[in-house]
């Protein structure tokens, strides 16, 4: 039953994230269609691989789940570095929207804790990743209104939250690897560890949601830095978003 609920909820979270981000980006209909197509192909690949068991730590010499986390970050980062239009498109995403999307991290966090309560995850990974996502999501909700009303006054709080959210993802990935049974790096979790995260529907968390949220944190860091470089009218424009 938990797997069925997880499939429904996590699919909805992925869809909301994708639709909200692309709909808000200042792109032409053709560009949006292209972006949706690329994202859809990536999602389809992640799901297809999840059905094969290839995400298990012992399935391949190089952890495929790690590639699925890193590759979108490299692709988006490289595209933004090489193309000014892509960079500006990403930076056009309003910080309140990115906060709202990060608030959805409460849901995967709750599922991770439920899996741990059923003995399907063990070690420090589920407690750190689960509670970390919930805390980051709750604080994102608390920062939404201040970010809209007074962006300049909220910049420090936003930076602190962004650092926390990024660290939470990094810690979750690290502990997931260190808790993977069969991995030469495993030091936590015993025979159970992070095994549940390598099969559907839970594999969509590290392969789809984690890269997406890493990208949102990168955009927020860039927006905050941009604000410091353009203090005259930038804060006012943020307050209107």
C-alpha positions in Angstrom: 0.0 0.0 0.0 2.8 2.4 0.9 4.4 1.8 -2.5 1.1 2.6 -4.3 0.7 5.8 -2.3 4.4 6.7 -2.9 4.1 6.2 -6.6 1.1 8.5 -6.8 2.5 11.2 -4.6 6.0 11.2 -5.9 4.8 11.3 -9.5 2.6 14.3 -8.6 5.6 16.0 -7.0 7.8 15.5 -10.0 5.0 16.7 -12.3 4.3 19.8 -10.2 8.0 20.7 -10.1 8.4 20.3 -13.8 5.2 22.0 -14.9 5.6 25.0 -12.5 9.2 25.6 -13.5 8.7 25.4 -17.2 5.5 27.3 -17.2 7.2 30.2 -15.4 10.3 30.3 -17.6 10.2 33.1 -20.2 10.5 30.9 -23.3 8.7 30.5 -26.6 6.2 27.7 -27.0 8.7 25.8 -29.1 11.4 26.2 -26.4 9.0 25.0 -23.8 8.0 22.0 -25.8 11.7 21.2 -26.3 12.4 21.5 -22.6 9.4 19.3 -21.7 10.5 16.7 -24.2 14.0 16.6 -22.8 12.8 16.4 -19.3 10.2 13.8 -20.2 12.9 11.6 -21.8 15.1 11.9 -18.7 12.2 11.0 -16.4 11.4 8.0 -18.6 15.0 6.9 -18.6 15.2 7.2 -14.8 12.0 5.2 -14.4 13.0 2.5 -16.9 16.3 2.0 -15.2 14.5 1.8 -11.9 12.7 -1.3 -13.1 15.9 -3.1 -14.0 17.6 -3.1 -10.6 20.6 -1.4 -12.0 20.6 1.2 -9.2 21.7 -1.4 -6.6 25.2 -0.8 -5.3 26.4 -4.2 -6.6 24.8 -4.0 -10.0 27.6 -2.1 -11.8 31.2 -1.0 -10.9 30.2 2.6 -11.1 27.0 3.5 -9.1 24.4 4.4 -11.8 22.3 6.3 -9.3 25.2 8.6 -8.7 25.4 9.3 -12.5 21.7 10.1 -12.5 22.2 12.6 -9.7 25.3 14.3 -11.2 24.5 14.3 -14.9 21.6 16.8 -14.8 23.6 19.1 -12.6 26.5 19.0 -15.1 24.2 19.4 -18.1 22.3 22.4 -16.7 25.5 24.0 -15.2 27.3 23.7 -18.5 24.4 25.0 -20.6 24.0 28.0 -18.3 27.7 28.7 -18.5 27.9 28.5 -22.3 24.6 30.2 -23.1 23.6 33.6 -21.8 19.9 33.1 -22.8 19.7 29.8 -20.9 21.3 31.5 -17.9 18.9 34.4 -17.9 15.9 32.0 -18.4 16.9 30.0 -15.3 17.5 33.2 -13.3 14.1 34.5 -14.3 12.5 31.9 -12.0 11.1 33.8 -9.0 12.6 32.9 -5.6 9.1 32.5 -4.0 8.3 29.9 -6.6 11.5 28.0 -5.9 10.7 28.2 -2.2 7.3 26.8 -2.8 8.6 23.9 -4.9 11.2 23.1 -2.1 8.3 23.0 0.4 7.2 19.8 -1.4 10.3 18.1 0.0 8.2 17.5 3.1 6.5 14.7 1.2 9.6 12.6 0.2 11.0 13.2 3.6 7.9 11.8 5.2 8.0 8.7 3.0 11.7 8.1 3.9 10.7 8.2 7.6 7.8 5.8 7.0 10.1 3.4 5.2 12.5 3.5 8.2 9.5 2.8 10.5 8.7 -0.3 8.5 12.3 -1.6 8.6 13.0 -0.9 4.9 15.7 1.6 5.6 18.2 1.6 8.4 21.2 3.5 9.8 21.5 7.3 10.0 20.5 7.8 6.4 16.6 7.8 6.8 16.6 9.9 9.9 19.0 12.5 8.4 17.4 12.6 4.9 13.8 12.3 6.2 13.9 14.9 8.9 16.3 17.1 6.9 13.8 17.3 4.0 10.9 18.0 6.3 12.8 20.8 8.1 14.0 22.4 4.9 10.4 22.2 3.5 8.8 23.7 6.6 11.3 26.6 6.7 10.7 27.2 3.0 7.0 27.8 3.7 7.9 30.1 6.6 10.2 32.2 4.3 7.7 32.5 1.4 5.8 35.6 2.7 8.9 37.5 3.9 10.6 36.8 0.6 7.7 38.4 -1.3 7.2 41.3 1.0 10.8 42.3 1.8 13.4 40.5 -0.3 16.3 42.7 0.7 15.5 42.2 4.4 15.1 38.4 3.9 18.4 37.9 2.0 20.4 36.6 4.9 17.6 34.2 6.0 17.3 33.0 2.4 21.0 32.4 2.2 21.1 30.5 5.4 18.1 28.4 4.3 19.7 27.8 0.9 22.9 26.6 2.5 20.9 24.3 4.8 18.9 22.9 1.9 22.0 22.3 -0.1 23.8 20.6 2.8 20.8 18.5 3.5 20.9 17.1 -0.1 24.7 16.5 0.0 24.4 14.7 3.3 21.5 12.6 2.1 23.5 11.5 -1.0 26.6 10.8 1.1 24.8 8.8 3.7 22.8 6.9 1.0 26.1 5.8 -0.5 27.6 5.0 2.8 24.5 2.9 3.7 24.3 1.0 0.5 24.6 -2.8 1.2 27.3 -4.4 -1.0 29.0 -1.1 -1.7 32.8 -1.0 -0.8 32.0 2.4 0.9 29.3 1.0 3.2 29.8 1.7 6.8 26.2 2.2 8.1 22.9 0.4 8.0 23.9 -3.3 8.0 22.0 -5.5 5.6 19.1 -3.1 5.0 20.8 0.3 4.8 19.5 2.4 1.9 18.4 -0.5 -0.2 14.8 0.7 -0.7 15.9 3.8 -2.4 17.3 1.9 -5.4 14.0 0.6 -6.7 10.7 2.2 -7.7 8.9 4.2 -6.6 11.5 5.4 -4.1 14.4 5.6 -6.7 12.7 8.7 -8.1 13.8 10.6 -5.0 17.6 10.4 -5.7 17.3 10.2 -9.5 14.7 12.9 -10.2 13.9 15.0 -7.1 17.4 15.4 -5.7 19.0 16.8 -8.9 16.0 19.1 -9.4 16.3 20.5 -5.9 20.1 20.9 -6.3 19.4 23.0 -9.4 16.9 25.2 -7.5 19.5 25.9 -4.8 22.0 26.8 -7.4 19.6 29.2 -9.0 18.8 30.8 -5.6 22.5 31.2 -4.9 22.9 32.9 -8.2 19.9 35.2 -7.6 21.2 36.2 -4.2 24.6 37.0 -5.6 23.0 38.9 -8.5 21.0 40.9 -5.9 24.2 41.9 -4.1 25.8 43.0 -7.4 22.6 45.0 -8.4 21.3 46.5 -5.1 19.7 49.6 -6.7 16.6 48.2 -8.3 17.0 44.5 -7.9 15.4 44.2 -4.4 12.4 46.1 -5.5 11.9 43.9 -8.5 12.1 40.8 -6.3 9.5 42.2 -4.0 7.1 42.5 -6.9 7.5 38.8 -7.9 
